[in-house]
Amino acid sequence: MSLLEWAAHATLLALLLVVIPFAWRLERRIAVLRGAGGDLQNGAADIARATEAAEAALARLRATAEQSGRAVAERVATAEKLRDDLAFLTERAEVLADRLDGLVRRARPMAGDAPAPPAAAPERAARSEAERELLRALQGLR
């Protein structure tokens, strides 16, 4: 072997000694990436399962919202009927209160002409006061 061959072998040996640690580190990093690739696949599968669960929950939420909307609409319809009934009854009560007021006003002058028994006078005054309060309350509703 010539000196030139020895120099080429020495250079090659030096380069191998430099490259071997880099190759060893590269191999370890590739092994880590392969392991992380499995974790990445597991993560992707977990995300897919979570997405499916979210879609199912969203469908259930939509169905519940639709049922609630129908229930509210039914209650609103019932409430509107009751409101109409109450308006009718209020109008009738106003008419009856006006008639009662007219009858009470017509009866007062007659009651003033005839002397009332002493025991009945406070009761009649209390009753007419109650009637006046009732009339005021009914007129306040108009």
A tleap script that builds the chain and sets N, CA, C and O, in Angstrom:
source leaprc.protein.ff14SB
mol = sequence {
  NMET SER LEU LEU GLU TRP ALA ALA HIE ALA
  THR LEU LEU ALA LEU LEU LEU VAL VAL ILE
  PRO PHE ALA TRP ARG LEU GLU ARG ARG ILE
  ALA VAL LEU ARG GLY ALA GLY GLY ASP LEU
  GLN ASN GLY ALA ALA ASP ILE ALA ARG ALA
  THR GLU ALA ALA GLU ALA ALA LEU ALA ARG
  LEU ARG ALA THR ALA GLU GLN SER GLY ARG
  ALA VAL ALA GLU ARG VAL ALA THR ALA GLU
  LYS LEU ARG ASP ASP LEU ALA PHE LEU THR
  GLU ARG ALA GLU VAL LEU ALA ASP ARG LEU
  ASP GLY LEU VAL ARG ARG ALA ARG PRO MET
  ALA GLY ASP ALA PRO ALA PRO PRO ALA ALA
  ALA PRO GLU ARG ALA ALA ARG SER GLU ALA
  GLU ARG GLU LEU LEU ARG ALA LEU GLN GLY
  LEU CARG
}
set mol.1.N position { 0.820 -1.159 0.000 }
set mol.1.CA position { 0.000 0.000 0.000 }
set mol.1.C position { 0.878 1.241 0.000 }
set mol.1.O position { 1.910 1.360 0.661 }
set mol.2.N position { 0.376 2.113 -0.781 }
set mol.2.CA position { 1.138 3.343 -0.893 }
set mol.2.C position { 0.629 4.373 0.114 }
set mol.2.O position { -0.413 4.235 0.755 }
set mol.3.N position { 1.416 5.365 0.191 }
set mol.3.CA position { 1.092 6.422 1.135 }
set mol.3.C position { -0.248 7.088 0.759 }
set mol.3.O position { -1.019 7.506 1.622 }
set mol.4.N position { -0.479 7.166 -0.485 }
set mol.4.CA position { -1.731 7.771 -0.940 }
set mol.4.C position { -2.925 6.900 -0.536 }
set mol.4.O position { -3.961 7.437 -0.144 }
set mol.5.N position { -2.813 5.646 -0.618 }
set mol.5.CA position { -3.903 4.757 -0.200 }
set mol.5.C position { -4.128 4.871 1.299 }
set mol.5.O position { -5.262 4.910 1.776 }
set mol.6.N position { -2.975 4.927 2.058 }
set mol.6.CA position { -3.108 5.088 3.521 }
set mol.6.C position { -3.806 6.413 3.839 }
set mol.6.O position { -4.642 6.453 4.742 }
set mol.7.N position { -3.509 7.427 3.173 }
set mol.7.CA position { -4.123 8.738 3.422 }
set mol.7.C position { -5.624 8.686 3.094 }
set mol.7.O position { -6.430 9.255 3.830 }
set mol.8.N position { -6.003 8.019 2.010 }
set mol.8.CA position { -7.411 7.906 1.635 }
set mol.8.C position { -8.172 7.095 2.665 }
set mol.8.O position { -9.292 7.445 3.039 }
set mol.9.N position { -7.547 5.981 3.137 }
set mol.9.CA position { -8.199 5.171 4.180 }
set mol.9.C position { -8.339 5.954 5.478 }
set mol.9.O position { -9.360 5.853 6.158 }
set mol.10.N position { -7.319 6.735 5.825 }
set mol.10.CA position { -7.366 7.524 7.062 }
set mol.10.C position { -8.453 8.600 6.970 }
set mol.10.O position { -9.169 8.862 7.936 }
set mol.11.N position { -8.556 9.201 5.817 }
set mol.11.CA position { -9.582 10.227 5.613 }
set mol.11.C position { -10.972 9.593 5.692 }
set mol.11.O position { -11.890 10.131 6.310 }
set mol.12.N position { -11.091 8.462 5.060 }
set mol.12.CA position { -12.367 7.742 5.102 }
set mol.12.C position { -12.716 7.342 6.518 }
set mol.12.O position { -13.874 7.444 6.920 }
set mol.13.N position { -11.725 6.882 7.291 }
set mol.13.CA position { -11.956 6.496 8.679 }
set mol.13.C position { -12.363 7.709 9.517 }
set mol.13.O position { -13.261 7.611 10.353 }
set mol.14.N position { -11.721 8.824 9.300 }
set mol.14.CA position { -12.054 10.054 10.037 }
set mol.14.C position { -13.480 10.495 9.716 }
set mol.14.O position { -14.235 10.878 10.610 }
set mol.15.N position { -13.837 10.440 8.452 }
set mol.15.CA position { -15.200 10.820 8.062 }
set mol.15.C position { -16.234 9.867 8.676 }
set mol.15.O position { -17.294 10.307 9.122 }
set mol.16.N position { -15.932 8.587 8.698 }
set mol.16.CA position { -16.858 7.629 9.324 }
set mol.16.C position { -17.012 7.909 10.810 }
set mol.16.O position { -18.118 7.844 11.346 }
set mol.17.N position { -15.887 8.225 11.486 }
set mol.17.CA position { -15.975 8.534 12.910 }
set mol.17.C position { -16.812 9.783 13.170 }
set mol.17.O position { -17.460 9.887 14.212 }
set mol.18.N position { -16.805 10.717 12.249 }
set mol.18.CA position { -17.620 11.936 12.388 }
set mol.18.C position { -19.082 11.642 12.062 }
set mol.18.O position { -19.970 12.153 12.744 }
set mol.19.N position { -19.357 10.824 11.025 }
set mol.19.CA position { -20.713 10.581 10.556 }
set mol.19.C position { -21.471 9.611 11.460 }
set mol.19.O position { -22.687 9.746 11.588 }
set mol.20.N position { -20.819 8.656 12.082 }
set mol.20.CA position { -21.503 7.640 12.900 }
set mol.20.C position { -22.331 8.270 14.022 }
set mol.20.O position { -23.489 7.880 14.170 }
set mol.21.N position { -21.823 9.220 14.827 }
set mol.21.CA position { -22.684 9.817 15.864 }
set mol.21.C position { -23.905 10.534 15.275 }
set mol.21.O position { -24.998 10.466 15.836 }
set mol.22.N position { -23.708 11.236 14.116 }
set mol.22.CA position { -24.854 11.907 13.485 }
set mol.22.C position { -25.898 10.897 13.021 }
set mol.22.O position { -27.098 11.123 13.179 }
set mol.23.N position { -25.448 9.792 12.454 }
set mol.23.CA position { -26.356 8.741 11.988 }
set mol.23.C position { -27.094 8.120 13.170 }
set mol.23.O position { -28.284 7.817 13.081 }
set mol.24.N position { -26.384 7.937 14.266 }
set mol.24.CA position { -27.008 7.358 15.457 }
set mol.24.C position { -28.094 8.296 16.005 }
set mol.24.O position { -29.185 7.843 16.351 }
set mol.25.N position { -27.797 9.603 16.085 }
set mol.25.CA position { -28.801 10.581 16.534 }
set mol.25.C position { -29.986 10.618 15.577 }
set mol.25.O position { -31.136 10.671 16.014 }
set mol.26.N position { -29.718 10.590 14.293 }
set mol.26.CA position { -30.783 10.608 13.289 }
set mol.26.C position { -31.681 9.385 13.435 }
set mol.26.O position { -32.903 9.492 13.328 }
set mol.27.N position { -31.079 8.226 13.679 }
set mol.27.CA position { -31.864 6.999 13.861 }
set mol.27.C position { -32.774 7.126 15.090 }
set mol.27.O position { -33.934 6.718 15.045 }
set mol.28.N position { -32.254 7.689 16.178 }
set mol.28.CA position { -33.083 7.866 17.390 }
set mol.28.C position { -34.244 8.826 17.118 }
set mol.28.O position { -35.368 8.583 17.557 }
set mol.29.N position { -33.976 9.899 16.406 }
set mol.29.CA position { -35.044 10.870 16.101 }
set mol.29.C position { -36.098 10.251 15.177 }
set mol.29.O position { -37.289 10.523 15.332 }
set mol.30.N position { -35.684 9.448 14.251 }
set mol.30.CA position { -36.645 8.769 13.368 }
set mol.30.C position { -37.517 7.816 14.177 }
set mol.30.O position { -38.721 7.718 13.939 }
set mol.31.N position { -36.908 7.112 15.137 }
set mol.31.CA position { -37.686 6.199 15.997 }
set mol.31.C position { -38.704 6.985 16.815 }
set mol.31.O position { -39.843 6.548 16.980 }
set mol.32.N position { -38.291 8.154 17.331 }
set mol.32.CA position { -39.228 9.003 18.092 }
set mol.32.C position { -40.364 9.470 17.190 }
set mol.32.O position { -41.525 9.460 17.596 }
set mol.33.N position { -40.037 9.874 15.981 }
set mol.33.CA position { -41.082 10.329 15.052 }
set mol.33.C position { -42.035 9.201 14.689 }
set mol.33.O position { -43.238 9.425 14.558 }
set mol.34.N position { -41.513 7.998 14.527 }
set mol.34.CA position { -42.396 6.861 14.233 }
set mol.34.C position { -43.345 6.624 15.398 }
set mol.34.O position { -44.534 6.370 15.201 }
set mol.35.N position { -42.806 6.710 16.626 }
set mol.35.CA position { -43.668 6.554 17.806 }
set mol.35.C position { -44.693 7.677 17.893 }
set mol.35.O position { -45.847 7.442 18.250 }
set mol.36.N position { -44.269 8.906 17.567 }
set mol.36.CA position { -45.189 10.048 17.570 }
set mol.36.C position { -46.210 9.914 16.454 }
set mol.36.O position { -47.338 10.392 16.576 }
set mol.37.N position { -45.816 9.264 15.367 }
set mol.37.CA position { -46.765 9.040 14.271 }
set mol.37.C position { -47.920 8.174 14.733 }
set mol.37.O position { -49.066 8.415 14.354 }
set mol.38.N position { -47.630 7.164 15.553 }
set mol.38.CA position { -48.706 6.331 16.118 }
set mol.38.C position { -49.586 7.151 17.043 }
set mol.38.O position { -50.809 7.013 17.040 }
set mol.39.N position { -48.946 8.017 17.843 }
set mol.39.CA position { -49.721 8.907 18.711 }
set mol.39.C position { -50.562 9.872 17.889 }
set mol.39.O position { -51.694 10.194 18.248 }
set mol.40.N position { -49.991 10.325 16.785 }
set mol.40.CA position { -50.726 11.220 15.903 }
set mol.40.C position { -51.942 10.516 15.307 }
set mol.40.O position { -53.022 11.101 15.217 }
set mol.41.N position { -51.764 9.271 14.906 }
set mol.41.CA position { -52.907 8.511 14.383 }
set mol.41.C position { -53.959 8.306 15.465 }
set mol.41.O position { -55.156 8.412 15.201 }
set mol.42.N position { -53.508 8.010 16.689 }
set mol.42.CA position { -54.461 7.859 17.795 }
set mol.42.C position { -55.184 9.173 18.075 }
set mol.42.O position { -56.386 9.189 18.340 }
set mol.43.N position { -54.440 10.269 18.013 }
set mol.43.CA position { -55.054 11.590 18.221 }
set mol.43.C position { -56.078 11.906 17.157 }
set mol.43.O position { -57.143 12.447 17.454 }
set mol.44.N position { -55.761 11.570 15.914 }
set mol.44.CA position { -56.704 11.809 14.812 }
set mol.44.C position { -57.963 10.964 14.994 }
set mol.44.O position { -59.073 11.429 14.736 }
set mol.45.N position { -57.783 9.718 15.440 }
set mol.45.CA position { -58.952 8.850 15.673 }
set mol.45.C position { -59.795 9.406 16.821 }
set mol.45.O position { -61.024 9.378 16.760 }
set mol.46.N position { -59.129 9.914 17.875 }
set mol.46.CA position { -59.869 10.512 18.991 }
set mol.46.C position { -60.644 11.740 18.540 }
set mol.46.O position { -61.783 11.951 18.958 }
set mol.47.N position { -60.030 12.540 17.696 }
set mol.47.CA position { -60.718 13.730 17.176 }
set mol.47.C position { -61.919 13.310 16.335 }
set mol.47.O position { -62.975 13.936 16.421 }
set mol.48.N position { -61.782 12.284 15.539 }
set mol.48.CA position { -62.902 11.803 14.712 }
set mol.48.C position { -64.041 11.326 15.601 }
set mol.48.O position { -65.205 11.624 15.330 }
set mol.49.N position { -63.713 10.580 16.672 }
set mol.49.CA position { -64.769 10.110 17.588 }
set mol.49.C position { -65.441 11.290 18.288 }
set mol.49.O position { -66.661 11.305 18.449 }
set mol.50.N position { -64.653 12.271 18.700 }
set mol.50.CA position { -65.220 13.451 19.368 }
set mol.50.C position { -66.123 14.231 18.415 }
set mol.50.O position { -67.160 14.752 18.826 }
set mol.51.N position { -65.731 14.310 17.154 }
set mol.51.CA position { -66.554 15.002 16.156 }
set mol.51.C position { -67.883 14.284 15.966 }
set mol.51.O position { -68.932 14.925 15.901 }
set mol.52.N position { -67.847 12.959 15.877 }
set mol.52.CA position { -69.090 12.192 15.729 }
set mol.52.C position { -69.995 12.384 16.941 }
set mol.52.O position { -71.208 12.539 16.796 }
set mol.53.N position { -69.404 12.374 18.143 }
set mol.53.CA position { -70.202 12.572 19.354 }
set mol.53.C position { -70.808 13.968 19.372 }
set mol.53.O position { -71.957 14.138 19.781 }
set mol.54.N position { -70.046 14.973 18.931 }
set mol.54.CA position { -70.562 16.347 18.888 }
set mol.54.C position { -71.708 16.465 17.887 }
set mol.54.O position { -72.701 17.142 18.154 }
set mol.55.N position { -71.572 15.811 16.744 }
set mol.55.CA position { -72.647 15.850 15.750 }
set mol.55.C position { -73.910 15.184 16.276 }
set mol.55.O position { -75.014 15.674 16.038 }
set mol.56.N position { -73.759 14.071 16.988 }
set mol.56.CA position { -74.917 13.391 17.564 }
set mol.56.C position { -75.569 14.271 18.629 }
set mol.56.O position { -76.794 14.363 18.702 }
set mol.57.N position { -74.747 14.914 19.451 }
set mol.57.CA position { -75.290 15.803 20.487 }
set mol.57.C position { -76.007 16.986 19.859 }
set mol.57.O position { -77.043 17.421 20.361 }
set mol.58.N position { -75.472 17.506 18.776 }
set mol.58.CA position { -76.109 18.616 18.074 }
set mol.58.C position { -77.460 18.203 17.500 }
set mol.58.O position { -78.420 18.971 17.554 }
set mol.59.N position { -77.535 17.001 16.956 }
set mol.59.CA position { -78.817 16.504 16.426 }
set mol.59.C position { -79.839 16.365 17.551 }
set mol.59.O position { -81.001 16.738 17.390 }
set mol.60.N position { -79.398 15.824 18.697 }
set mol.60.CA position { -80.323 15.709 19.842 }
set mol.60.C position { -80.758 17.086 20.322 }
set mol.60.O position { -81.919 17.278 20.684 }
set mol.61.N position { -79.842 18.041 20.329 }
set mol.61.CA position { -80.168 19.401 20.763 }
set mol.61.C position { -81.186 20.036 19.817 }
set mol.61.O position { -82.114 20.708 20.265 }
set mol.62.N position { -81.015 19.826 18.523 }
set mol.62.CA position { -81.979 20.373 17.558 }
set mol.62.C position { -83.363 19.760 17.770 }
set mol.62.O position { -84.372 20.465 17.737 }
set mol.63.N position { -83.404 18.451 17.986 }
set mol.63.CA position { -84.695 17.786 18.209 }
set mol.63.C position { -85.350 18.317 19.481 }
set mol.63.O position { -86.557 18.558 19.504 }
set mol.64.N position { -84.570 18.498 20.525 }
set mol.64.CA position { -85.114 19.029 21.778 }
set mol.64.C position { -85.619 20.451 21.584 }
set mol.64.O position { -86.670 20.816 22.111 }
set mol.65.N position { -84.876 21.255 20.829 }
set mol.65.CA position { -85.297 22.636 20.573 }
set mol.65.C position { -86.612 22.665 19.787 }
set mol.65.O position { -87.487 23.485 20.064 }
set mol.66.N position { -86.743 21.779 18.822 }
set mol.66.CA position { -87.989 21.729 18.047 }
set mol.66.C position { -89.168 21.319 18.927 }
set mol.66.O position { -90.251 21.894 18.824 }
set mol.67.N position { -88.958 20.328 19.790 }
set mol.67.CA position { -90.026 19.907 20.700 }
set mol.67.C position { -90.400 21.032 21.645 }
set mol.67.O position { -91.582 21.264 21.900 }
set mol.68.N position { -89.405 21.729 22.166 }
set mol.68.CA position { -89.674 22.849 23.067 }
set mol.68.C position { -90.426 23.953 22.341 }
set mol.68.O position { -91.341 24.558 22.899 }
set mol.69.N position { -90.043 24.213 21.110 }
set mol.69.CA position { -90.730 25.239 20.314 }
set mol.69.C position { -92.194 24.889 20.102 }
set mol.69.O position { -93.070 25.748 20.199 }
set mol.70.N position { -92.450 23.614 19.811 }
set mol.70.CA position { -93.852 23.200 19.628 }
set mol.70.C position { -94.630 23.337 20.939 }
set mol.70.O position { -95.780 23.777 20.938 }
set mol.71.N position { -94.002 22.958 22.055 }
set mol.71.CA position { -94.677 23.055 23.354 }
set mol.71.C position { -94.980 24.511 23.690 }
set mol.71.O position { -96.061 24.821 24.192 }
set mol.72.N position { -94.033 25.403 23.416 }
set mol.72.CA position { -94.254 26.832 23.685 }
set mol.72.C position { -95.377 27.360 22.796 }
set mol.72.O position { -96.217 28.136 23.254 }
set mol.73.N position { -95.398 26.949 21.535 }
set mol.73.CA position { -96.450 27.410 20.623 }
set mol.73.C position { -97.827 26.949 21.106 }
set mol.73.O position { -98.799 27.702 21.039 }
set mol.74.N position { -97.902 25.715 21.589 }
set mol.74.CA position { -99.173 25.224 22.113 }
set mol.74.C position { -99.615 26.025 23.333 }
set mol.74.O position { -100.790 26.368 23.465 }
set mol.75.N position { -98.674 26.321 24.220 }
set mol.75.CA position { -99.022 27.093 25.420 }
set mol.75.C position { -99.419 28.519 25.063 }
set mol.75.O position { -100.313 29.090 25.688 }
set mol.76.N position { -98.765 29.092 24.069 }
set mol.76.CA position { -99.125 30.445 23.642 }
set mol.76.C position { -100.542 30.442 23.073 }
set mol.76.O position { -101.326 31.353 23.340 }
set mol.77.N position { -100.864 29.420 22.293 }
set mol.77.CA position { -102.218 29.336 21.732 }
set mol.77.C position { -103.251 29.217 22.852 }
set mol.77.O position { -104.300 29.859 22.806 }
set mol.78.N position { -102.950 28.394 23.855 }
set mol.78.CA position { -103.862 28.254 24.998 }
set mol.78.C position { -103.977 29.575 25.749 }
set mol.78.O position { -105.071 29.965 26.158 }
set mol.79.N position { -102.863 30.260 25.931 }
set mol.79.CA position { -102.873 31.538 26.650 }
set mol.79.C position { -103.670 32.593 25.887 }
set mol.79.O position { -104.360 33.411 26.495 }
set mol.80.N position { -103.578 32.575 24.558 }
set mol.80.CA position { -104.346 33.534 23.767 }
set mol.80.C position { -105.841 33.288 23.925 }
set mol.80.O position { -106.620 34.236 24.027 }
set mol.81.N position { -106.239 32.033 23.945 }
set mol.81.CA position { -107.654 31.715 24.158 }
set mol.81.C position { -108.104 32.218 25.522 }
set mol.81.O position { -109.173 32.816 25.649 }
set mol.82.N position { -107.285 31.975 26.542 }
set mol.82.CA position { -107.626 32.437 27.889 }
set mol.82.C position { -107.676 33.959 27.948 }
set mol.82.O position { -108.543 34.529 28.611 }
set mol.83.N position { -106.755 34.612 27.262 }
set mol.83.CA position { -106.756 36.077 27.228 }
set mol.83.C position { -108.058 36.593 26.618 }
set mol.83.O position { -108.658 37.540 27.125 }
set mol.84.N position { -108.489 35.960 25.522 }
set mol.84.CA position { -109.743 36.372 24.883 }
set mol.84.C position { -110.923 36.141 25.825 }
set mol.84.O position { -111.820 36.979 25.918 }
set mol.85.N position { -110.920 35.010 26.520 }
set mol.85.CA position { -111.990 34.739 27.475 }
set mol.85.C position { -112.004 35.772 28.589 }
set mol.85.O position { -113.066 36.258 28.979 }
set mol.86.N position { -110.834 36.105 29.099 }
set mol.86.CA position { -110.752 37.108 30.168 }
set mol.86.C position { -111.199 38.479 29.679 }
set mol.86.O position { -111.843 39.215 30.427 }
set mol.87.N position { -110.873 38.835 28.449 }
set mol.87.CA position { -111.320 40.118 27.895 }
set mol.87.C position { -112.844 40.134 27.799 }
set mol.87.O position { -113.480 41.135 28.130 }
set mol.88.N position { -113.422 39.034 27.349 }
set mol.88.CA position { -114.884 38.947 27.265 }
set mol.88.C position { -115.511 39.078 28.649 }
set mol.88.O position { -116.471 39.825 28.840 }
set mol.89.N position { -114.956 38.339 29.610 }
set mol.89.CA position { -115.509 38.397 30.973 }
set mol.89.C position { -115.353 39.789 31.582 }
set mol.89.O position { -116.231 40.244 32.316 }
set mol.90.N position { -114.265 40.454 31.291 }
set mol.90.CA position { -114.060 41.810 31.803 }
set mol.90.C position { -115.083 42.765 31.211 }
set mol.90.O position { -115.641 43.605 31.917 }
set mol.91.N position { -115.325 42.635 29.926 }
set mol.91.CA position { -116.339 43.492 29.296 }
set mol.91.C position { -117.714 43.242 29.908 }
set mol.91.O position { -118.459 44.179 30.196 }
set mol.92.N position { -118.042 41.950 30.103 }
set mol.92.CA position { -119.326 41.628 30.733 }
set mol.92.C position { -119.403 42.192 32.143 }
set mol.92.O position { -120.439 42.719 32.549 }
set mol.93.N position { -118.309 42.084 32.891 }
set mol.93.CA position { -118.290 42.593 34.265 }
set mol.93.C position { -118.466 44.104 34.282 }
set mol.93.O position { -119.129 44.635 35.173 }
set mol.94.N position { -117.886 44.801 33.317 }
set mol.94.CA position { -118.054 46.256 33.245 }
set mol.94.C position { -119.509 46.620 32.984 }
set mol.94.O position { -120.050 47.542 33.594 }
set mol.95.N position { -120.136 45.884 32.071 }
set mol.95.CA position { -121.551 46.147 31.776 }
set mol.95.C position { -122.396 45.888 33.022 }
set mol.95.O position { -123.266 46.688 33.367 }
set mol.96.N position { -122.137 44.771 33.691 }
set mol.96.CA position { -122.905 44.459 34.898 }
set mol.96.C position { -122.622 45.465 36.015 }
set mol.96.O position { -123.525 45.817 36.774 }
set mol.97.N position { -121.380 45.926 36.117 }
set mol.97.CA position { -121.046 46.919 37.138 }
set mol.97.C position { -121.758 48.234 36.853 }
set mol.97.O position { -122.229 48.897 37.777 }
set mol.98.N position { -121.841 48.612 35.596 }
set mol.98.CA position { -122.567 49.833 35.243 }
set mol.98.C position { -124.048 49.688 35.586 }
set mol.98.O position { -124.659 50.616 36.116 }
set mol.99.N position { -124.618 48.533 35.286 }
set mol.99.CA position { -126.028 48.304 35.633 }
set mol.99.C position { -126.226 48.341 37.132 }
set mol.99.O position { -127.182 48.944 37.620 }
set mol.100.N position { -125.328 47.699 37.869 }
set mol.100.CA position { -125.413 47.684 39.325 }
set mol.100.C position { -125.269 49.096 39.880 }
set mol.100.O position { -125.968 49.474 40.820 }
set mol.101.N position { -124.373 49.864 39.304 }
set mol.101.CA position { -124.186 51.246 39.744 }
set mol.101.C position { -125.466 52.047 39.516 }
set mol.101.O position { -125.892 52.818 40.376 }
set mol.102.N position { -126.068 51.853 38.350 }
set mol.102.CA position { -127.322 52.560 38.067 }
set mol.102.C position { -128.415 52.152 39.044 }
set mol.102.O position { -129.167 53.004 39.519 }
set mol.103.N position { -128.514 50.865 39.351 }
set mol.103.CA position { -129.535 50.402 40.297 }
set mol.103.C position { -129.281 50.952 41.704 }
set mol.103.O position { -130.215 51.333 42.410 }
set mol.104.N position { -128.032 50.988 42.090 }
set mol.104.CA position { -127.705 51.514 43.425 }
set mol.104.C position { -128.025 52.992 43.498 }
set mol.104.O position { -128.554 53.460 44.506 }
set mol.105.N position { -127.717 53.729 42.460 }
set mol.105.CA position { -128.015 55.176 42.464 }
set mol.105.C position { -129.521 55.426 42.483 }
set mol.105.O position { -129.991 56.368 43.121 }
set mol.106.N position { -130.266 54.589 41.789 }
set mol.106.CA position { -131.729 54.763 41.805 }
set mol.106.C position { -132.320 54.357 43.150 }
set mol.106.O position { -133.318 54.927 43.590 }
set mol.107.N position { -131.712 53.383 43.797 }
set mol.107.CA position { -132.246 52.903 45.070 }
set mol.107.C position { -131.898 53.849 46.216 }
set mol.107.O position { -132.627 53.860 47.208 }
set mol.108.N position { -130.869 54.615 46.142 }
set mol.108.CA position { -130.465 55.514 47.227 }
set mol.108.C position { -131.509 56.581 47.541 }
set mol.108.O position { -131.819 56.787 48.715 }
set mol.109.N position { -132.052 57.253 46.565 }
set mol.109.CA position { -133.081 58.247 46.942 }
set mol.109.C position { -134.288 57.582 47.603 }
set mol.109.O position { -134.906 58.177 48.486 }
set mol.110.N position { -134.635 56.357 47.191 }
set mol.110.CA position { -135.755 55.672 47.816 }
set mol.110.C position { -135.416 55.311 49.255 }
set mol.110.O position { -136.271 55.403 50.137 }
set mol.111.N position { -134.210 54.913 49.491 }
set mol.111.CA position { -133.809 54.541 50.841 }
set mol.111.C position { -133.777 55.768 51.729 }
set mol.111.O position { -134.020 55.661 52.931 }
set mol.112.N position { -133.486 56.920 51.175 }
set mol.112.CA position { -133.447 58.148 51.964 }
set mol.112.C position { -134.841 58.599 52.370 }
set mol.112.O position { -134.974 59.262 53.398 }
set mol.113.N position { -135.905 58.270 51.604 }
set mol.113.CA position { -137.279 58.674 51.913 }
set mol.113.C position { -137.839 57.905 53.103 }
set mol.113.O position { -138.523 58.492 53.941 }
set mol.114.N position { -137.577 56.659 53.193 }
set mol.114.CA position { -138.139 55.849 54.274 }
set mol.114.C position { -137.141 55.795 55.418 }
set mol.114.O position { -135.945 55.599 55.199 }
set mol.115.N position { -137.635 55.969 56.648 }
set mol.115.CA position { -136.713 55.870 57.782 }
set mol.115.C position { -136.270 54.417 57.974 }
set mol.115.O position { -137.087 53.497 57.954 }
set mol.116.N position { -134.989 54.236 58.157 }
set mol.116.CA position { -134.431 52.895 58.316 }
set mol.116.C position { -134.386 52.546 59.793 }
set mol.116.O position { -134.258 53.428 60.642 }
set mol.117.N position { -134.490 51.254 60.100 }
set mol.117.CA position { -134.379 50.858 61.495 }
set mol.117.C position { -132.971 51.171 62.006 }
set mol.117.O position { -132.018 51.136 61.227 }
set mol.118.N position { -132.823 51.476 63.289 }
set mol.118.CA position { -131.523 51.900 63.801 }
set mol.118.C position { -130.456 50.812 63.682 }
set mol.118.O position { -129.298 51.143 63.429 }
set mol.119.N position { -130.786 49.550 63.851 }
set mol.119.CA position { -129.784 48.494 63.798 }
set mol.119.C position { -129.319 48.246 62.363 }
set mol.119.O position { -128.171 47.855 62.151 }
set mol.120.N position { -130.166 48.459 61.400 }
set mol.120.CA position { -129.838 48.176 60.014 }
set mol.120.C position { -129.028 49.298 59.365 }
set mol.120.O position { -128.372 49.065 58.350 }
set mol.121.N position { -129.058 50.489 59.918 }
set mol.121.CA position { -128.379 51.632 59.311 }
set mol.121.C position { -126.861 51.433 59.198 }
set mol.121.O position { -126.318 51.689 58.123 }
set mol.122.N position { -126.145 50.993 60.239 }
set mol.122.CA position { -124.699 50.818 60.055 }
set mol.122.C position { -124.374 49.721 59.041 }
set mol.122.O position { -123.412 49.844 58.283 }
set mol.123.N position { -125.165 48.657 59.023 }
set mol.123.CA position { -124.907 47.578 58.069 }
set mol.123.C position { -125.103 48.069 56.644 }
set mol.123.O position { -124.308 47.756 55.757 }
set mol.124.N position { -126.168 48.840 56.425 }
set mol.124.CA position { -126.448 49.370 55.099 }
set mol.124.C position { -125.363 50.351 54.675 }
set mol.124.O position { -124.964 50.359 53.510 }
set mol.125.N position { -124.887 51.162 55.581 }
set mol.125.CA position { -123.818 52.111 55.242 }
set mol.125.C position { -122.540 51.354 54.893 }
set mol.125.O position { -121.834 51.725 53.955 }
set mol.126.N position { -122.243 50.300 55.641 }
set mol.126.CA position { -121.050 49.512 55.360 }
set mol.126.C position { -121.186 48.798 54.022 }
set mol.126.O position { -120.228 48.706 53.255 }
set mol.127.N position { -122.381 48.296 53.752 }
set mol.127.CA position { -122.581 47.599 52.493 }
set mol.127.C position { -122.478 48.574 51.325 }
set mol.127.O position { -121.876 48.238 50.305 }
set mol.128.N position { -123.038 49.749 51.442 }
set mol.128.CA position { -122.964 50.694 50.341 }
set mol.128.C position { -121.518 51.168 50.152 }
set mol.128.O position { -121.104 51.431 49.023 }
set mol.129.N position { -120.751 51.280 51.233 }
set mol.129.CA position { -119.331 51.622 51.106 }
set mol.129.C position { -118.594 50.504 50.362 }
set mol.129.O position { -117.754 50.783 49.506 }
set mol.130.N position { -118.897 49.262 50.675 }
set mol.130.CA position { -118.283 48.131 49.982 }
set mol.130.C position { -118.680 48.133 48.508 }
set mol.130.O position { -117.869 47.832 47.632 }
set mol.131.N position { -119.920 48.473 48.255 }
set mol.131.CA position { -120.367 48.552 46.865 }
set mol.131.C position { -119.617 49.646 46.118 }
set mol.131.O position { -119.235 49.472 44.961 }
set mol.132.N position { -119.410 50.777 46.791 }
set mol.132.CA position { -118.683 51.880 46.150 }
set mol.132.C position { -117.237 51.463 45.850 }
set mol.132.O position { -116.699 51.771 44.786 }
set mol.133.N position { -116.634 50.776 46.782 }
set mol.133.CA position { -115.264 50.316 46.544 }
set mol.133.C position { -115.210 49.332 45.377 }
set mol.133.O position { -114.290 49.365 44.560 }
set mol.134.N position { -116.210 48.459 45.317 }
set mol.134.CA position { -116.270 47.510 44.207 }
set mol.134.C position { -116.433 48.239 42.881 }
set mol.134.O position { -115.771 47.909 41.897 }
set mol.135.N position { -117.314 49.225 42.859 }
set mol.135.CA position { -117.520 49.992 41.640 }
set mol.135.C position { -116.256 50.749 41.230 }
set mol.135.O position { -115.911 50.787 40.049 }
set mol.136.N position { -115.563 51.355 42.204 }
set mol.136.CA position { -114.321 52.064 41.903 }
set mol.136.C position { -113.281 51.098 41.322 }
set mol.136.O position { -112.577 51.429 40.368 }
set mol.137.N position { -113.199 49.922 41.904 }
set mol.137.CA position { -112.224 48.928 41.427 }
set mol.137.C position { -112.579 48.478 40.017 }
set mol.137.O position { -111.698 48.354 39.166 }
set mol.138.N position { -113.852 48.235 39.763 }
set mol.138.CA position { -114.259 47.802 38.426 }
set mol.138.C position { -114.066 48.914 37.400 }
set mol.138.O position { -113.686 48.642 36.261 }
set mol.139.N position { -114.324 50.163 37.789 }
set mol.139.CA position { -114.112 51.266 36.856 }
set mol.139.C position { -112.624 51.497 36.621 }
set mol.139.O position { -112.237 51.965 35.551 }
set mol.140.N position { -111.803 51.185 37.582 }
set mol.140.CA position { -110.359 51.325 37.421 }
set mol.140.C position { -109.806 50.318 36.421 }
set mol.140.O position { -108.736 50.547 35.858 }
set mol.141.N position { -110.495 49.223 36.187 }
set mol.141.CA position { -110.040 48.205 35.240 }
set mol.141.C position { -110.274 48.637 33.789 }
set mol.141.O position { -109.641 48.099 32.880 }
set mol.142.N position { -111.154 49.579 33.565 }
set mol.142.CA position { -111.465 49.989 32.196 }
set mol.142.C position { -110.320 50.593 31.544 }
set mol.142.O position { -110.410 50.996 30.384 }
savepdb mol mol.pdb
quit
